[in-house]
Amino acid sequence: MYQTIKKRDGRKVKFDASKITKAIARAGAETGEFDEKAAAKLT
């Protein structure tokens, strides 16, 4: 898994998988296709 990521402005920050999980969960909830538990598996 990634340790750091490069932001659009060039900064390097620690990778935070919870942000990805939350975004996937929101998309799943919006479409009704899957829940937060499934989003965690996808992360």
C-alpha positions as CSV (number, residue, x, y, z in Angstrom):
1,M,0.0,0.0,0.0
2,Y,1.1,3.6,-0.6
3,Q,2.9,5.4,2.3
4,T,2.7,8.9,0.8
5,I,0.8,10.6,-2.0
6,K,1.6,13.8,-3.9
7,K,-1.1,16.4,-3.8
8,R,-2.1,18.6,-6.7
9,D,0.0,21.5,-5.3
10,G,3.1,19.3,-5.1
11,R,3.0,18.5,-1.3
12,K,3.6,15.0,-0.2
13,V,1.3,13.8,2.6
14,K,0.7,10.5,4.4
15,F,-1.7,8.2,2.5
16,D,-5.1,8.0,4.4
17,A,-7.1,5.0,3.3
18,S,-10.1,6.2,5.3
19,K,-10.6,9.1,2.9
20,I,-10.8,6.7,0.0
21,T,-13.2,4.4,1.9
22,K,-15.5,7.3,2.8
23,A,-15.6,8.5,-0.9
24,I,-16.4,5.0,-2.1
25,A,-19.1,4.6,0.6
26,R,-20.7,7.9,-0.5
27,A,-20.8,6.8,-4.1
28,G,-22.2,3.4,-3.2
29,A,-24.9,5.0,-1.0
30,E,-25.8,7.5,-3.7
31,T,-26.3,4.8,-6.3
32,G,-27.7,2.3,-3.8
33,E,-25.3,-0.4,-5.0
34,F,-23.3,-1.1,-1.9
35,D,-22.8,0.0,1.7
36,E,-19.8,1.1,3.8
37,K,-18.8,-2.4,4.6
38,A,-18.4,-3.2,0.9
39,A,-16.6,0.1,0.4
40,A,-14.0,-0.9,3.0
41,K,-13.4,-4.2,1.1
42,L,-12.8,-2.2,-2.1
43,T,-10.3,0.1,-0.5
